[in-house]
Amino acid sequence: MKLAARVSRIAPSPTLAMAATAKAMAAQGLDVIDFSAGEPDFDTPDPVKAAAEAAIREGFTKYTPSSGIDELRGAIADKLQAELGLRYEKSQILVSCGAKHSLYNLAEALLEVGDEIIIPIPYWVSYLDQALLNDATPILLPTREEDGYAVRAGELERLVTPKTKAIIVNSPCNPTGATYDRSTLEHIAAVAVRQNLIVISDEIYEKVLYDGAAHLSIASLGPEIAARTVIINGVSKAYAMTGWRIGYAAGPKELITAMANIQSQSTSNPCSIAQKAAVAALRLGEPFTVKMVEEFSRRRDMIVEGLNKIPGVTCRMPKGAFYAFPNIKGLLGKRGPSGMLKTPSELANFLLNEAQIAVVPGEPFGSHEHLRLSYATSMTNITRGLERLQQAFAKLT
Ligand SMILES: Cc1ncc(COP(=O)(O)O)c(C=O)c1O
């Protein structure tokens, strides 16, 4: 069969693949400790479930307007106004089947052959593949661990060409847990305005911030940058609703309308019941997320401290999201039972096979010296996992 050429440019999501392998091993009775999952291990809050149950009972089970129900788009507009001080009309908001789908609609509406999109490394896996699926060329912007993965002045603008359409901003970042401070965001905003770029600001981890930090959206830096920014967000991470599949985009009307047209010809509306649940989630306010983040914060301290005690491993303290991104450069080149471990992927396979620990290797995030460990798992798993990691690494020669 001759498939479309675009299919050969991409791979299945490696994070989902590792999570599936870990689940399959657990189903076979193996005691797998899973640090691969990118989802809160908390249950969806009861009022959200109740809203979904009510929606089912009341027969809210039919097609909705393709771009999302008015009630939800209104709740999103109110949130953006209250938290970022930005007024979006409902026509500037598109609700989709998860933030990943919002990003995909955006890639389809914006990118075509010859276009370039700047993606800072390390990056969330799907930015790259979605650009490739839409015939664009990802231009990777290196950042440095010792800078806290900030974008250094001058380095971004050097990559801009007449073909550059957009830049990705993901703060807090998956996989590094880094956040961009005001000066980094101002720098990116200045380049975007000067060079006429669209900023894709993925803010899905905005509520998962530590040490009292407040979220700062690049769109809130002024009207010029707001007019060229598409905010991507959703309820998956903040309200433990990964399976409900509700995300949204807010941005320039022309672009959102184009994305809405694409959605109307592909998925139609996001699930009617999940939309009602998302309205309830947005009305919950802070208490649920604050409690969840307090727990993530304790786990963060524990896992980062534990990782830093392992010879050959160093780990920065993440400022947001729920991932530790340890540098394992010191372990590469050592020998395991099946030979020398030269790459993060080989190290991750060694951990899975020899210690039943599932982690995601750095390569799909653009790193050749890191592993990603999600600490959205219990303290018990973290304690046991750290012990196992230490024992497994100690066996390397
Ligand atoms: C950075 C980032 N953006 C977007 C998403 C997609 O989230 P959703 O579940 O809403 O599709 C994820 C999920 O892992 C993510 O890590």
The ligand as an SDF file (V2000), in Angstrom:
LIG
                    3D

 16 16  0  0  0  0  0  0  0  0999 V2000
    3.3830   20.5220   26.9200 C   0  0  0  0  0  0  0  0  0  0  0  0
    2.1000   19.8270   26.6450 C   0  0  0  0  0  0  0  0  0  0  0  0
    1.2180   20.4080   25.8250 N   0  0  0  0  0  0  0  0  0  0  0  0
    0.0510   19.8250   25.5270 C   0  0  0  0  0  0  0  0  0  0  0  0
   -0.2840   18.5960   26.0440 C   0  0  0  0  0  0  0  0  0  0  0  0
   -1.5870   17.9740   25.6330 C   0  0  0  0  0  0  0  0  0  0  0  0
   -2.5240   17.9520   26.6360 O   0  0  0  0  0  0  0  0  0  0  0  0
   -4.0030   17.4020   26.3730 P   0  0  0  0  0  0  0  0  0  0  0  0
   -4.1890   16.2400   27.2790 O   0  0  0  0  0  0  0  0  0  0  0  0
   -4.9310   18.5260   26.7220 O   0  0  0  0  0  0  0  0  0  0  0  0
   -4.1150   17.0330   24.9340 O   0  0  0  0  0  0  0  0  0  0  0  0
    0.6110   17.9390   26.9000 C   0  0  0  0  0  0  0  0  0  0  0  0
    0.2870   16.5950   27.4240 C   0  0  0  0  0  0  0  0  0  0  0  0
    1.1380   15.8530   27.8620 O   0  0  0  0  0  0  0  0  0  0  0  0
    1.8270   18.5680   27.2220 C   0  0  0  0  0  0  0  0  0  0  0  0
    2.7200   17.9980   28.0420 O   0  0  0  0  0  0  0  0  0  0  0  0
  1  2  1  0
  2  3  1  0
  2 15  2  0
  3  4  2  0
  4  5  1  0
  5  6  1  0
  5 12  2  0
  6  7  1  0
  7  8  1  0
  8  9  2  0
  8 10  1  0
  8 11  1  0
 12 13  1  0
 12 15  1  0
 13 14  2  0
 15 16  1  0
M  END
$$$$
